């Protein structure tokens, strides 16, 4: 069975994956599965949300 992989933030379809791939040891633990949709972050949204440590001098 195929499941759509959709971005949490921008709702862009990232691709599709097999149900067997989700139950294997190599599955992505961050994915949320709702019905026939697996939600994750696409690379663009992940890059935009990435936080970098700020250097603060006192």
N, CA, C and O atoms as a GROMACS GRO file, in nm:
protein
  232
    1UNK      N    1   0.083  -0.116   0.000
    1UNK     CA    2   0.000   0.000   0.000
    1UNK      C    3   0.089   0.124   0.000
    1UNK      O    4   0.184   0.132   0.078
    2UNK      N    5   0.059   0.219  -0.084
    2UNK     CA    6   0.135   0.343  -0.095
    2UNK      C    7   0.077   0.447   0.000
    2UNK      O    8  -0.045   0.456   0.016
    3UNK      N    9   0.164   0.524   0.063
    3UNK     CA   10   0.125   0.632   0.153
    3UNK      C   11   0.194   0.759   0.105
    3UNK      O   12   0.314   0.758   0.077
    4UNK      N   13   0.117   0.869   0.095
    4UNK     CA   14   0.175   0.997   0.056
    4UNK      C   15   0.258   1.052   0.170
    4UNK      O   16   0.220   1.041   0.287
    5UNK      N   17   0.371   1.114   0.136
    5UNK     CA   18   0.455   1.182   0.233
    5UNK      C   19   0.439   1.331   0.207
    5UNK      O   20   0.473   1.380   0.100
    6UNK      N   21   0.387   1.404   0.306
    6UNK     CA   22   0.352   1.545   0.291
    6UNK      C   23   0.426   1.627   0.396
    6UNK      O   24   0.448   1.580   0.508
    7UNK      N   25   0.465   1.748   0.360
    7UNK     CA   26   0.536   1.838   0.452
    7UNK      C   27   0.438   1.894   0.555
    7UNK      O   28   0.327   1.936   0.519
    8UNK      N   29   0.478   1.895   0.682
    8UNK     CA   30   0.396   1.951   0.790
    8UNK      C   31   0.371   2.100   0.770
    8UNK      O   32   0.260   2.148   0.792
    9UNK      N   33   0.473   2.173   0.728
    9UNK     CA   34   0.467   2.318   0.724
    9UNK      C   35   0.401   2.374   0.598
    9UNK      O   36   0.312   2.458   0.607
   10UNK      N   37   0.443   2.328   0.481
   10UNK     CA   38   0.395   2.389   0.357
   10UNK      C   39   0.295   2.302   0.281
   10UNK      O   40   0.245   2.343   0.176
   11UNK      N   41   0.264   2.183   0.332
   11UNK     CA   42   0.168   2.090   0.271
   11UNK      C   43   0.208   2.044   0.130
   11UNK      O   44   0.123   2.001   0.052
   12UNK      N   45   0.336   2.055   0.098
   12UNK     CA   46   0.384   2.007  -0.032
   12UNK      C   47   0.399   1.855  -0.027
   12UNK      O   48   0.444   1.800   0.074
   13UNK      N   49   0.362   1.789  -0.134
   13UNK     CA   50   0.380   1.644  -0.141
   13UNK      C   51   0.528   1.616  -0.166
   13UNK      O   52   0.583   1.657  -0.268
   14UNK      N   53   0.590   1.547  -0.074
   14UNK     CA   54   0.733   1.516  -0.084
   14UNK      C   55   0.753   1.391  -0.168
   14UNK      O   56   0.854   1.379  -0.238
   15UNK      N   57   0.661   1.298  -0.160
   15UNK     CA   58   0.673   1.174  -0.235
   15UNK      C   59   0.575   1.072  -0.181
   15UNK      O   60   0.478   1.107  -0.114
   16UNK      N   61   0.601   0.948  -0.212
   16UNK     CA   62   0.519   0.841  -0.158
   16UNK      C   63   0.609   0.728  -0.112
   16UNK      O   64   0.718   0.708  -0.166
   17UNK      N   65   0.562   0.656  -0.013
   17UNK     CA   66   0.640   0.547   0.043
   17UNK      C   67   0.551   0.426   0.060
   17UNK      O   68   0.428   0.437   0.066
   18UNK      N   69   0.612   0.312   0.067
   18UNK     CA   70   0.540   0.187   0.088
   18UNK      C   71   0.514   0.169   0.237
   18UNK      O   72   0.596   0.210   0.320
   19UNK      N   73   0.404   0.109   0.272
   19UNK     CA   74   0.372   0.081   0.410
   19UNK      C   75   0.478  -0.008   0.474
   19UNK      O   76   0.507   0.006   0.592
   20UNK      N   77   0.535  -0.100   0.396
   20UNK     CA   78   0.640  -0.188   0.449
   20UNK      C   79   0.764  -0.109   0.491
   20UNK      O   80   0.832  -0.149   0.586
   21UNK      N   81   0.793   0.002   0.423
   21UNK     CA   82   0.908   0.084   0.459
   21UNK      C   83   0.889   0.153   0.593
   21UNK      O   84   0.986   0.182   0.662
   22UNK      N   85   0.764   0.179   0.632
   22UNK     CA   86   0.736   0.244   0.759
   22UNK      C   87   0.753   0.151   0.878
   22UNK      O   88   0.784   0.194   0.988
   23UNK      N   89   0.732   0.022   0.854
   23UNK     CA   90   0.741  -0.074   0.963
   23UNK      C   91   0.880  -0.134   0.976
   23UNK      O   92   0.904  -0.213   1.068
   24UNK      N   93   0.972  -0.100   0.887
   24UNK     CA   94   1.107  -0.155   0.894
   24UNK      C   95   1.190  -0.079   0.997
   24UNK      O   96   1.144   0.021   1.053
   25UNK      N   97   1.310  -0.125   1.022
   25UNK     CA   98   1.400  -0.062   1.118
   25UNK      C   99   1.451   0.074   1.069
   25UNK      O  100   1.497   0.154   1.149
   26UNK      N  101   1.444   0.100   0.938
   26UNK     CA  102   1.499   0.222   0.880
   26UNK      C  103   1.397   0.335   0.871
   26UNK      O  104   1.423   0.435   0.804
   27UNK      N  105   1.282   0.323   0.935
   27UNK     CA  106   1.180   0.425   0.923
   27UNK      C  107   1.221   0.552   0.996
   27UNK      O  108   1.301   0.549   1.089
   28UNK      N  109   1.166   0.663   0.951
   28UNK     CA  110   1.196   0.794   1.008
   28UNK      C  111   1.111   0.814   1.134
   28UNK      O  112   0.988   0.815   1.125
   29UNK      N  113   1.172   0.828   1.252
   29UNK     CA  114   1.093   0.838   1.375
   29UNK      C  115   1.018   0.970   1.388
   29UNK      O  116   0.928   0.981   1.472
   30UNK      N  117   1.051   1.070   1.307
   30UNK     CA  118   0.987   1.201   1.317
   30UNK      C  119   0.854   1.203   1.239
   30UNK      O  120   0.772   1.292   1.262
   31UNK      N  121   0.832   1.109   1.150
   31UNK     CA  122   0.711   1.107   1.068
   31UNK      C  123   0.588   1.080   1.152
   31UNK      O  124   0.587   0.989   1.236
   32UNK      N  125   0.483   1.158   1.129
   32UNK     CA  126   0.352   1.133   1.190
   32UNK      C  127   0.263   1.072   1.083
   32UNK      O  128   0.252   1.127   0.973
   33UNK      N  129   0.199   0.961   1.113
   33UNK     CA  130   0.116   0.894   1.014
   33UNK      C  131  -0.030   0.912   1.053
   33UNK      O  132  -0.072   0.873   1.163
   34UNK      N  133  -0.108   0.970   0.962
   34UNK     CA  134  -0.251   0.991   0.982
   34UNK      C  135  -0.322   0.936   0.859
   34UNK      O  136  -0.313   0.995   0.751
   35UNK      N  137  -0.391   0.825   0.874
   35UNK     CA  138  -0.459   0.763   0.761
   35UNK      C  139  -0.360   0.718   0.656
   35UNK      O  140  -0.271   0.638   0.684
   36UNK      N  141  -0.375   0.768   0.535
   36UNK     CA  142  -0.286   0.734   0.425
   36UNK      C  143  -0.181   0.842   0.400
   36UNK      O  144  -0.126   0.850   0.290
   37UNK      N  145  -0.154   0.925   0.500
   37UNK     CA  146  -0.059   1.035   0.484
   37UNK      C  147   0.046   1.027   0.594
   37UNK      O  148   0.013   1.010   0.712
   38UNK      N  149   0.172   1.039   0.555
   38UNK     CA  150   0.284   1.045   0.650
   38UNK      C  151   0.337   1.188   0.646
   38UNK      O  152   0.386   1.234   0.543
   39UNK      N  153   0.327   1.258   0.758
   39UNK     CA  154   0.372   1.396   0.765
   39UNK      C  155   0.516   1.403   0.813
   39UNK      O  156   0.554   1.337   0.909
   40UNK      N  157   0.596   1.484   0.745
   40UNK     CA  158   0.735   1.509   0.780
   40UNK      C  159   0.767   1.651   0.733
   40UNK      O  160   0.678   1.720   0.683
   41UNK      N  161   0.889   1.694   0.747
   41UNK     CA  162   0.930   1.826   0.697
   41UNK      C  163   1.012   1.809   0.570
   41UNK      O  164   1.099   1.723   0.563
   42UNK      N  165   0.982   1.892   0.469
   42UNK     CA  166   1.064   1.889   0.348
   42UNK      C  167   1.196   1.959   0.377
   42UNK      O  168   1.209   2.026   0.479
   43UNK      N  169   1.292   1.945   0.290
   43UNK     CA  170   1.425   2.001   0.315
   43UNK      C  171   1.422   2.154   0.321
   43UNK      O  172   1.498   2.213   0.398
   44UNK      N  173   1.337   2.218   0.240
   44UNK     CA  174   1.330   2.365   0.242
   44UNK      C  175   1.278   2.416   0.376
   44UNK      O  176   1.336   2.507   0.435
   45UNK      N  177   1.169   2.358   0.425
   45UNK     CA  178   1.112   2.401   0.553
   45UNK      C  179   1.204   2.365   0.668
   45UNK      O  180   1.217   2.441   0.764
   46UNK      N  181   1.268   2.251   0.660
   46UNK     CA  182   1.362   2.211   0.764
   46UNK      C  183   1.478   2.310   0.772
   46UNK      O  184   1.523   2.344   0.881
   47UNK      N  185   1.526   2.355   0.656
   47UNK     CA  186   1.636   2.451   0.653
   47UNK      C  187   1.592   2.587   0.709
   47UNK      O  188   1.668   2.652   0.781
   48UNK      N  189   1.468   2.630   0.676
   48UNK     CA  190   1.418   2.758   0.726
   48UNK      C  191   1.394   2.755   0.876
   48UNK      O  192   1.412   2.856   0.944
   49UNK      N  193   1.354   2.639   0.930
   49UNK     CA  194   1.325   2.629   1.072
   49UNK      C  195   1.447   2.596   1.156
   49UNK      O  196   1.440   2.596   1.279
   50UNK      N  197   1.558   2.570   1.091
   50UNK     CA  198   1.679   2.533   1.164
   50UNK      C  199   1.727   2.651   1.246
   50UNK      O  200   1.740   2.762   1.196
   51UNK      N  201   1.754   2.626   1.372
   51UNK     CA  202   1.803   2.733   1.458
   51UNK      C  203   1.954   2.722   1.469
   51UNK      O  204   2.010   2.612   1.480
   52UNK      N  205   2.017   2.833   1.467
   52UNK     CA  206   2.161   2.837   1.480
   52UNK      C  207   2.194   2.906   1.613
   52UNK      O  208   2.125   3.001   1.651
   53UNK      N  209   2.294   2.860   1.682
   53UNK     CA  210   2.327   2.924   1.809
   53UNK      C  211   2.372   3.069   1.787
   53UNK      O  212   2.451   3.100   1.698
   54UNK      N  213   2.320   3.155   1.870
   54UNK     CA  214   2.359   3.295   1.861
   54UNK      C  215   2.472   3.322   1.959
   54UNK      O  216   2.472   3.274   2.072
   55UNK      N  217   2.566   3.398   1.915
   55UNK     CA  218   2.678   3.434   2.001
   55UNK      C  219   2.643   3.567   2.069
   55UNK      O  220   2.621   3.668   2.000
   56UNK      N  221   2.639   3.568   2.200
   56UNK     CA  222   2.606   3.689   2.274
   56UNK      C  223   2.727   3.727   2.359
   56UNK      O  224   2.776   3.648   2.440
   57UNK      N  225   2.774   3.850   2.336
   57UNK     CA  226   2.886   3.899   2.414
   57UNK      C  227   2.832   3.998   2.516
   57UNK      O  228   2.753   4.086   2.482
   58UNK      N  229   2.875   3.984   2.640
   58UNK     CA  230   2.831   4.076   2.747
   58UNK      C  231   2.939   4.173   2.779
   58UNK      O  232   2.921   4.259   2.866
   0.00000   0.00000   0.00000
